[in-house]
């Protein structure tokens, strides 16, 4: 019987974990940058960034669901990602304007 390789010595596992860590770290950095910019300008912490970020994510997921889900896309993946990004930016921007006007 052939011994199983150690997953920590497998370079594909290592590179997958590096990419996962960098993508999650970029999301954290983006949220932290938003907090620090708002605090630097207003001298007030605004904790609505999490909700605005969540609404953008739900908008992107809604567009993905309207396009047929992750397995049944009838359009190219690049176009689906572009539509998801546009929907997420539009919803987040609109909600940011609404929060800024009323709060």
C-alpha positions as CSV (number, residue, x, y, z in Angstrom):
1,X,0.0,0.0,0.0
2,X,1.3,3.4,-1.0
3,X,1.7,5.9,1.9
4,X,-0.4,9.1,1.6
5,X,1.6,12.3,1.1
6,X,1.6,14.8,3.9
7,X,-0.8,17.6,2.9
8,X,1.6,20.2,4.4
9,X,4.3,19.1,2.0
10,X,2.0,19.3,-1.0
11,X,2.6,22.6,-2.9
12,X,-0.9,22.7,-4.4
13,X,-2.4,22.7,-0.9
14,X,0.1,25.4,0.1
15,X,-0.7,27.6,-2.8
16,X,-4.5,27.2,-2.3
17,X,-4.1,28.2,1.3
18,X,-2.0,31.2,0.3
19,X,-4.7,32.4,-2.2
20,X,-7.4,31.8,0.4
21,X,-5.5,33.8,3.0
22,X,-4.8,36.6,0.6
23,X,-8.4,36.9,-0.6
24,X,-9.8,36.9,3.0
25,X,-7.1,39.3,4.1
26,X,-8.0,41.7,1.3
27,X,-11.6,41.7,2.3
28,X,-10.6,42.5,5.9
29,X,-8.2,45.2,4.7
30,X,-11.0,46.8,2.5
31,X,-13.4,46.9,5.5
32,X,-10.7,48.3,7.8
33,X,-9.8,50.9,5.2
34,X,-13.4,52.0,5.1
35,X,-13.5,52.3,8.9
36,X,-10.3,54.2,9.1
37,X,-11.3,56.6,6.3
38,X,-14.7,57.4,7.9
39,X,-13.1,57.8,11.3
40,X,-10.3,60.0,10.0
41,X,-12.8,62.4,8.3
42,X,-15.7,62.4,10.7
43,X,-14.0,61.4,14.0
44,X,-16.9,59.1,14.4
45,X,-17.1,55.3,14.0
46,X,-19.8,54.2,11.6
47,X,-20.6,50.6,12.0
48,X,-22.9,50.5,9.0
49,X,-20.1,49.3,6.7
50,X,-20.9,45.7,7.6
51,X,-24.5,46.0,6.6
52,X,-23.7,47.7,3.4
53,X,-21.1,45.1,2.6
54,X,-23.6,42.4,3.3
55,X,-26.3,43.9,1.1
56,X,-23.7,44.1,-1.7
57,X,-22.9,40.4,-1.3
58,X,-26.6,39.5,-1.3
59,X,-27.1,41.5,-4.5
60,X,-24.2,39.6,-6.2
61,X,-25.7,36.3,-5.0
62,X,-29.1,37.3,-6.3
63,X,-27.7,38.1,-9.7
64,X,-25.9,34.7,-9.7
65,X,-29.2,33.0,-8.8
66,X,-31.1,34.9,-11.6
67,X,-28.5,33.7,-14.1
68,X,-29.1,30.1,-13.2
69,X,-26.9,29.4,-10.2
70,X,-23.3,28.4,-10.0
71,X,-23.7,25.2,-12.0
72,X,-26.2,26.2,-14.7
73,X,-24.7,29.4,-16.1
74,X,-25.8,29.9,-19.7
75,X,-23.4,32.8,-20.2
76,X,-19.6,32.9,-19.8
77,X,-18.2,33.0,-16.3
78,X,-16.4,36.3,-16.9
79,X,-19.7,38.0,-17.9
80,X,-21.5,36.6,-14.9
81,X,-18.8,37.9,-12.6
82,X,-18.9,41.3,-14.2
83,X,-22.7,41.4,-13.8
84,X,-22.3,40.4,-10.2
85,X,-19.8,43.1,-9.5
86,X,-21.9,45.7,-11.1
87,X,-25.0,44.7,-9.2
88,X,-23.0,44.6,-5.9
89,X,-21.4,48.1,-6.5
90,X,-24.8,49.6,-7.5
91,X,-26.6,48.3,-4.5
92,X,-23.8,49.2,-2.1
93,X,-23.5,52.7,-3.6
94,X,-27.2,53.3,-3.5
95,X,-27.4,52.1,0.1
96,X,-24.4,54.3,1.1
97,X,-26.1,57.3,-0.4
98,X,-29.4,56.5,1.5
99,X,-27.6,56.0,4.8
100,X,-25.6,59.2,4.3
101,X,-28.7,61.2,3.5
102,X,-30.9,59.9,6.4
103,X,-28.4,59.3,9.1
